[in-house]
Amino acid sequence: MENALGIWGPQAIMMAVTASFTIFGMIMLLAAVFMGRRWNPGYSVEVAFVALMLGLAYYADFLSVKTYAAYQENMNSEEKKVSGNYTGQGEAAFDQVVTVIAFQWGFGFINEENELSRNAVIVKPGEKVLFKIVSNDVIHGFNIPVAQITAEIDPDDKRELWIKAPDTPGKYLIQCVNYCGVGHAQMKAWLVVQGEEPTASLKTNGENTNGGA
């Protein structure tokens, strides 16, 4: 399983490519200033550079379309999920209670055994899950598209909401929908619905799961 905000993933690849081109461009600029004579690249180098740019643009567009399609598929799912704000019925009414810590720029999930999972919460199909959400710094949003629910969390407040987990095992998007700084676009997590077969091998014993497999 690919963890949300994993060290190596599509978004990290694009960020690495952008950083590499920035550094390369600065080196070439310095070289142009201090070199004694100009470098005249051949026609094949120019064609290769243009092809690389087109390839990167296609790759970025492919990732965007893929993410958007998955997002809409969850939103338009025929299997509607029961969810809503917590109305004080008591935690015993839920199969699982999860404390969510929102911070710049990620989520930490603490289960009832005080085990911490970084950007992934593991549930079972059909479970009623209560989320107790707090913000560690600024205003954040907590959105689960498959559950069709969104909450806004102020730094000095706590929000409680619940969902009925999807019946189909898999990974479902959790995201912040309130702009919270330069890393907002990276602030995503997974709702991991486990079936009889283990869906993921996440370590939740207080360890950071970023980059795990």
N, C-alpha and C positions, 0 to 999 in steps of 0.2 A: 504494500500500500504506500502511496505517496502521501506524506504528511503535509498538512497545510503549512504554508510558509517554509517548506523544506529547503535545505541549503541548496539543492540543485533541482530545478524544475524549470518549466517554460518561462516564467517571469524572471527567474534568476538568470537564465540564459540570455534573455534580451537585455537585462541590466548589465551583464558582463560584456556583451557585445558593444553596448553603448559606451561603457567605460573604456573598453579597449580602443575603440575608434577615437575617443576623445584624447587618450594618452598618445596614440599613434599620430594623430593630427598635430598635437603640440610638438612632438619630436620632429615631425617633418617641417613644421614652421621654423623651429630653431635651426634645423639643418639648412633650410633655404636662406636663413639670415647669415649663417657663419660659413657655409661651404664656399670654396673658391670659385667653383663653376656650377652651373645649373645641371640638374639631372633631367634628361629628356627620355621619359618612359616610352616604350614602344607601343604600337597599336594594340598588340595582344594584351598588354597590361591594362590599357584603358578599357578594352572589352571585358576583361575579367573583373575589373572593378565595378563596372556598370551591372554585370551579371550578378555579382555578389550583392549589390544594393537591391536589385529587383528580387533576389531570392530572400533577403531579409524582410523586405516589405511583404512578400507573399506569406512568409512564415508568421509574421506578426498578425496579418489579416486572418490567416487560418486559425490561429489561436483565439483571436477575438470572436470569430464566428462560432467556433466550437464551444467556447464558454457561454456565449449568448444563447446558443441553441439549447445547451443543457439547462441553463437558467429558466428559459421559457418552458421547457418540457416539464420541469418541476412545478412551475407556477400553474401550468394548464393541466396538471395531472387530474385524471378522472376521479381518483381516489382522494376525496377531500379529507383534510386532517382537522380533527377537533383541537382547538387551541383557544387560549384567551388569557386575560389577566387573572391572577390568583385572587380568589375572593375570601380567603381565610377559613377554608374548610378543615384545615389541619394537615400536617405533612403526612399523616398516616394514610390519607386518601390517595397517595401517589406511590408508584412502584419504585421511583428513584428521585432523590433530591440532589441537585447539583448546584454548587456555588460557582458563579462565573465572575472572574476578575477581568475587567476590560482595562487595557492600558495601551499606550502608544508603543508599538502598533501590533496588538495581538490579543488573544484571549487565553486565560488560564482556567481550567476546569478542575474543581475539587469535588470528589465524590464523598459518599457518606463514610468511607473508611479513611478520609483525609489523604487520599492519594491524588497527586497532582498530575494532570496531563496537559501538555502544552499544545493548544490549538486543535484539540480533538477530544470529543466526548463520546463515550461508547455506551450504547443502549441496546435493548432487545426489541424485536418487532412488536409493535402494538403497545409498548409500555407507556404509561402516563408519567411524564417527567416534569418535575417542578424545577425551574431555573430561578435561583436567587442571585440577581445581578448587581454588581457594584462597579463603580469606575475608580481607577487608581490615580487619575490625573485630570482629564478634560471631559467634555461631553462626548459620549459615544452612542452609537446606535447598535442594536442587537436585532438582526433580521435572519429568520429562517424561511426562505422562500417556499419550501415544500409544505411548511406548516401555515403559510400565509399569515405570519405574525411579525410585528416590528415593535420594538420598545426603544425609548430614548432614556439614557441614564446620565443624570447629573453627578458631578463629583461628590456631592454631599448627600446623595440620595441612594436608595436601594429599590430596585424594581423586582417584582416577582411575577412570573408568568409560567404557563404550563403548556405542554403540547402532548399530543398522542403520537408516538413515534411511528414512522411508516411501517407497513407490514412487509415490505420488500427489503431484504438485506442490501446494503450498499453504503455509499458515501453521499451525504447531502450537504449542500452549502450552508455555512453560517457566515455572515458578513456584517461589518460595520457600515451603516448607511448615513452616518453623520460625519461630515468632513472634520477630521481631527488632526490634521497636520500633513507633512510631506509624505509620510508612509501610509496614509489612509488606504490607498489602493491595494496595499499588501495585507491589510487587516482582514484576514479570512480564516475560517476554521472549518472543520468537518464534523457533522453529526454522523457518527459511524454506527450503523445498524447491523448488529451481528446476528447471523443465523446459527444453525447448528455447527457449521464449519467456521473456524476463526476467520474473521474478516481482516484482522490486522494484528500485527505483533507489536503493539505499542507498549512501551514500558511506562507504567503509571506510578511507580514508586518514588514520586517526588523528583523524577529525572526529566530533563528537557528532552522532548522527543523529536526536536527539529533535526532533519537530516537522517532520521532512522528509516529503516525499511520494514 
